[in-house]
Amino acid sequence: MAVADIRERVAKIAAAEGIDEATATAIANDAAGGIGVAGKSEAAAEALEEEDRVYIGLTTLASRERELYLEAHRDRLVSRRIADIASAQASRLQDGVKTASRAGYEAAVARDLGFSALFRLALLAYRRLGHKRWLAALLADRFEILLIQQAVQRRLAEFTSGRLAALLGAPTALTLAGILASRLGAIDRALAALKLQYPDYARAMQAKYLGRIALRLEEASYRGLYAESAISQEVFRDLSRRVSGRWQEMRRRPPLDIAVLRQTMLERVPLFADLAPDRLANIATLLRPRLAVPDETIIATGDHGDCMFFVASGAVEVRLATEPVRLGSGEFFGEIALLTHRPRMADVVALGYCQLLVLHTRDFNRLLEDDPDLRQRIDRVARQRLGKSD
Ligand code: CMP
């Protein structure tokens, strides 16, 4: 890479200074000879199979990625902890490449974008014990990591079309760019899912991130002015003190509130929309809120059904044999097993973060006994669904 770099720079200087190409090439070769690889790098690169080039490209990308996280920390865009987590993920990419080249890299990307065992444990603690601080902290981390990963992917794309293309050739660079683009797509989707569920938090986090960039620029401009003697040491010190006070504020993370009020969630379900307020309050006590994460299987075909769900926000997909059906905010599912006492007829999977309301069998029966009109409405939807899947 150093050789490619020297060539590129010498060629640029030669063009700017009006020096002919042959001289420039000879000089560049001399310089490259200094690190003992003149001529060898091209010969070696040419002898490589495409597969080897992709392997080299991906390992280089993974180690460059690690450097970029450390740089981001040095620039104070992310905390040490977040930089460490992101850089450990980049190391796992590197291990993936070593074990299975491109497939290994892609498998490591998929694993890291998924939810860890720790995250699932936090989700469980929230569901079972109502312990929400742990989950909120992990979700906030995920937000920050995805944001910095998104920014770093863009830098890696530039690195690929520039230096890696010079080193490994345009066709390999194109393959690498494709791998990066699909990774960026997956990161974008994961972020979009979070933003959809927590729009205010997303805005606050992005404002902080931009604020940190602005503060760093401000700092650099004061340093520049001081270096040019445009401001005195005293003024510089004073400005620096003020800036460091603002850094503290910029480092603080906005709080993430994952719980949505049950009553507010209920109001989003049309089935309950025209009920009297006291009746609504009564139903609210029967429903348990539950957060589902992207791709989580909420209902598995063949399982025994002991509850039904209302979607307060987000969307789920019912994976029917014929074709999948999407259900969104305000709709319900899982009622058929309760009404027919048969096993679950399809998988139901969360498409993004979903706030669900869970109604257990006993409460379901009690609710429908008390309200024949509600029973009729749920029955009607269930019959329609059963008709469609016959
Ligand atoms: P249950 O069988 O308990 O679990 C799977 C659920 O998928 C089922 O209840 C219904 O709520 C839902 N479901 C089945 N068929 C359809 C359909 N055609 N349209 C929408 N939802 C459906």
Boltz pocket constraint, residues with backbone or C-beta under 6 A from the ligand:
constraints:
  - pocket:
      binder: B
      contacts: [[A, 299], [A, 305], [A, 307], [A, 318], [A, 320], [A, 325], [A, 332], [A, 333], [A, 334], [A, 335], [A, 336], [A, 337], [A, 338], [A, 342], [A, 343], [A, 344], [A, 345], [A, 346], [A, 347], [A, 348], [A, 384], [A, 385], [A, 386], [A, 388], [A, 389]]
      max_distance: 6.0
